[in-house]
């Protein structure tokens, strides 16, 4: 499963810039709909196209590997069992 690290990147940006960075701000700056960003942040395995990944990488100044991580299905099952 692909996990988006959007929340972590927003937190890192907020820390570096010593201010609050909201999903709405990211949406406005990137042209990506806020609902799409919310889905990325809250819905594991969301289906997101490369155009959106490109816009977010440009905004955060990162590589796709900084925005995405792969989690083996075994690990996902273990996380679900812990809840």
Buried (B, 14 or more C-beta within 10 A) or exposed (E): EEBBBBEEBBEBBBEEEEEEBEBEBBBEEBEBEBEBBBBBBEEEEBEBEEEBBEBBBEBBEBEEEBBBEEEEEEEBEEEEEEE
